[in-house]
């Protein structure tokens, strides 16, 4: 029987590693990417991405049947409250989250489904001028950014979504967005808004019964308040 060399590295207990990863996910301020897991854990235990994915699978299995889940989004992995318990967790926040106007949501839907898109192209579909406050609010929220400039006279800015948008809407990639052949009129825009709303956080969309406005002149958000996202992240 062959003897194991004395200097051979001992087998790593992936169960123990998965507990370490779970602790990191619970303590992290946001999703942890695979590169971060390699740096924080993989290097220490000489583990590659395949082994770390196996450890993540064990974390996922431990949350089976609980109110929490392991979710992979654009930024990596995070532990969050399952959507069906979001309403209960939302009661921890007494004030309502910021309410966004219909004008803002229409603008967001067009950027999501027709990116890269210019401000003028958004206005062509909506039939009204886009308020600078809308673009600023979406930018400050971290949902949109300038991708470049269109090669036409005036070189207008081209807008697209960010990885923060994907994280907040519980998506890993844009490919996971509900299919919509083309957003070119207000009827299709209605469909886009409905599909976006299905995956949005509580802070993103107005609550049932809240008043909405189509005006691009009005404020796009309500008073500042602590936010309770629908998919609440555990820290």
FENWOCOR-V67569 format. One record per residue. N is the residue number from 1. RES is the residue in one letter. PHI is phi in degrees with one decimal (NA if undefined). PSI is psi as a letter, one per 40 degrees, with the letter a starting at -180 (999 if undefined). NEAR is the number of other ideal C-beta (glycine too) atoms within 8 Angstrom. Layout:
N | RES | PHI | PSI | NEAR
N | RES | PHI | PSI | NEAR
This chain:
1 | X | NA | h | 2
2 | X | -70.1 | h | 3
3 | X | -87.9 | i | 4
4 | X | -77.8 | h | 5
5 | X | -52.5 | i | 5
6 | X | -64.0 | d | 4
7 | X | -90.7 | e | 3
8 | X | -68.7 | h | 6
9 | X | -68.8 | h | 4
10 | X | -66.6 | i | 4
11 | X | -63.7 | h | 4
12 | X | -86.1 | h | 10
13 | X | -83.0 | h | 6
14 | X | -64.6 | d | 10
15 | X | -62.3 | d | 7
16 | X | -66.8 | d | 8
17 | X | -62.9 | d | 15
18 | X | -64.0 | d | 13
19 | X | -68.3 | d | 8
20 | X | -63.7 | d | 9
21 | X | -62.5 | d | 14
22 | X | -60.3 | d | 11
23 | X | -62.2 | d | 8
24 | X | -62.9 | d | 12
25 | X | -64.8 | d | 13
26 | X | -68.2 | d | 9
27 | X | -89.1 | e | 6
28 | X | -69.9 | i | 10
29 | X | -77.5 | e | 3
30 | X | -156.9 | a | 8
31 | X | -60.7 | i | 11
32 | X | -106.5 | h | 12
33 | X | -79.5 | i | 8
34 | X | -62.6 | d | 8
35 | X | -60.7 | d | 6
36 | X | -67.7 | d | 9
37 | X | -65.2 | d | 16
38 | X | -61.9 | d | 13
39 | X | -68.7 | d | 8
40 | X | -79.7 | d | 10
41 | X | -123.1 | d | 15
42 | X | -58.5 | d | 14
43 | X | -63.9 | d | 8
44 | X | -63.2 | d | 6
45 | X | -107.1 | e | 8
46 | X | 56.0 | f | 7
47 | X | -111.4 | i | 11
48 | X | -94.1 | a | 7
49 | X | -64.8 | d | 8
50 | X | -63.0 | d | 6
51 | X | -66.4 | d | 12
52 | X | -66.3 | d | 16
53 | X | -66.5 | d | 8
54 | X | -64.5 | d | 9
55 | X | -66.5 | d | 14
56 | X | -63.7 | d | 13
57 | X | -62.6 | d | 8
58 | X | -69.2 | d | 11
59 | X | -60.7 | d | 14
60 | X | -59.2 | d | 10
61 | X | -63.8 | d | 7
62 | X | -66.3 | d | 9
63 | X | -85.0 | e | 11
64 | X | -61.1 | h | 6
65 | X | 81.4 | e | 3
66 | X | -112.2 | i | 7
67 | X | -82.0 | e | 5
68 | X | -111.5 | i | 10
69 | X | -147.6 | i | 10
70 | X | -92.0 | h | 12
71 | X | -126.2 | h | 10
72 | X | -96.1 | h | 6
73 | X | -121.4 | a | 13
74 | X | -59.4 | d | 9
75 | X | -81.6 | e | 11
76 | X | 134.3 | a | 11
77 | X | -110.5 | i | 12
78 | X | -147.6 | i | 14
79 | X | -101.6 | h | 14
80 | X | -141.6 | i | 11
81 | X | -72.6 | h | 13
82 | X | -63.5 | i | 9
83 | X | -54.3 | d | 7
84 | X | -68.2 | e | 4
85 | X | -105.6 | e | 9
86 | X | -62.3 | d | 15
87 | X | -62.1 | d | 6
88 | X | -67.5 | d | 6
89 | X | -66.3 | d | 10
90 | X | -60.7 | d | 10
91 | X | -69.2 | e | 6
92 | X | -68.5 | d | 5
93 | X | -103.0 | h | 10
94 | X | -74.9 | d | 2
95 | X | -89.1 | i | 7
96 | X | -70.4 | i | 7
97 | X | -71.2 | i | 12
98 | X | -54.7 | h | 10
99 | X | -105.1 | h | 10
100 | X | -100.6 | i | 11
101 | X | -72.4 | i | 15
102 | X | -62.6 | d | 8
103 | X | -59.6 | d | 17
104 | X | -65.2 | d | 12
105 | X | -67.4 | d | 12
106 | X | -63.7 | d | 11
107 | X | -63.2 | d | 14
108 | X | -61.4 | d | 12
109 | X | -60.4 | d | 13
110 | X | -66.3 | d | 16
111 | X | -64.6 | d | 15
112 | X | -62.2 | d | 13
113 | X | -92.3 | e | 10
114 | X | -125.8 | e | 8
115 | X | -66.1 | i | 11
116 | X | -74.9 | i | 9
117 | X | -140.4 | i | 11
118 | X | -92.9 | i | 11
119 | X | -60.5 | d | 10
120 | X | -62.9 | d | 7
121 | X | -68.6 | d | 10
122 | X | -64.0 | d | 14
123 | X | -66.1 | d | 11
124 | X | -61.6 | d | 7
125 | X | -76.3 | d | 12
126 | X | -76.8 | d | 13
127 | X | 81.5 | e | 6
128 | X | -140.0 | i | 7
129 | X | -69.4 | i | 5
130 | X | -88.0 | h | 13
131 | X | -64.9 | h | 10
132 | X | -62.3 | d | 6
133 | X | -62.8 | d | 8
134 | X | -64.8 | d | 14
135 | X | -64.3 | d | 13
136 | X | -67.1 | d | 8
137 | X | -62.0 | d | 12
138 | X | -63.5 | d | 13
139 | X | -70.0 | d | 10
140 | X | -66.4 | d | 6
141 | X | -70.2 | e | 8
142 | X | 85.5 | e | 8
143 | X | -92.4 | d | 11
144 | X | -131.3 | i | 12
145 | X | -153.8 | i | 8
146 | X | -78.3 | h | 7
147 | X | -94.2 | e | 8
148 | X | 155.1 | a | 7
149 | X | -133.0 | i | 8
150 | X | -75.0 | h | 10
151 | X | -82.6 | g | 4
152 | X | -138.0 | i | 6
153 | X | -52.5 | h | 3
154 | X | 91.3 | e | 4
155 | X | 41.8 | g | 7
156 | X | -66.0 | i | 10
157 | X | -69.0 | i | 9
158 | X | -102.6 | h | 13
159 | X | -107.5 | i | 15
160 | X | -149.8 | i | 11
161 | X | -88.5 | i | 11
162 | X | -118.3 | i | 10
163 | X | -67.7 | d | 7
164 | X | -64.5 | d | 10
165 | X | -58.9 | d | 13
166 | X | -60.9 | d | 15
167 | X | -61.5 | d | 13
168 | X | -68.9 | d | 14
169 | X | -100.0 | e | 11
170 | X | 62.9 | f | 9
171 | X | -118.2 | i | 13
172 | X | -91.9 | d | 7
173 | X | -141.2 | i | 7
174 | X | -64.9 | d | 8
175 | X | -62.7 | d | 4
176 | X | -83.7 | e | 6
177 | X | -64.2 | i | 10
178 | X | -57.7 | i | 5
179 | X | -64.2 | h | 4
180 | X | -148.6 | h | 11
181 | X | -54.3 | d | 4
182 | X | -165.7 | h | 5
183 | X | -100.2 | h | 12
184 | X | -136.4 | e | 5
185 | X | -148.8 | i | 7
186 | X | -68.7 | d | 8
187 | X | -65.1 | d | 6
188 | X | -68.0 | d | 12
189 | X | -66.2 | d | 14
190 | X | -58.7 | d | 8
191 | X | -64.5 | d | 9
192 | X | -62.9 | d | 14
193 | X | -62.8 | d | 11
194 | X | -63.1 | d | 8
195 | X | -72.2 | d | 11
196 | X | -64.0 | d | 13
197 | X | -61.7 | d | 8
198 | X | -64.8 | d | 7
199 | X | -113.7 | e | 8
200 | X | -80.1 | i | 11
201 | X | -80.7 | i | 11
202 | X | -61.5 | d | 13
203 | X | -74.6 | e | 9
204 | X | -86.9 | d | 8
205 | X | -123.1 | i | 9
206 | X | -63.2 | i | 8
207 | X | -77.3 | i | 8
208 | X | -58.6 | h | 4
209 | X | 93.4 | e | 3
210 | X | -70.9 | i | 8
211 | X | -74.5 | i | 4
212 | X | -118.5 | i | 7
213 | X | -136.5 | i | 8
214 | X | -95.8 | e | 6
215 | X | -76.5 | h | 7
216 | X | -85.0 | e | 10
217 | X | -89.5 | d | 4
218 | X | -81.3 | i | 8
219 | X | -61.8 | i | 6
220 | X | -89.0 | e | 11
221 | X | -134.3 | i | 7
222 | X | -83.7 | a | 8
223 | X | -61.2 | i | 5
224 | X | -61.0 | h | 3
225 | X | -157.5 | i | 10
226 | X | -63.4 | i | 6
227 | X | -103.3 | i | 9
228 | X | -120.3 | g | 13
229 | X | -63.9 | i | 11
230 | X | -60.8 | d | 10
231 | X | -96.9 | g | 11
232 | X | -71.6 | h | 10
233 | X | -86.5 | h | 10
234 | X | -86.0 | h | 8
235 | X | -117.9 | 999 | 6
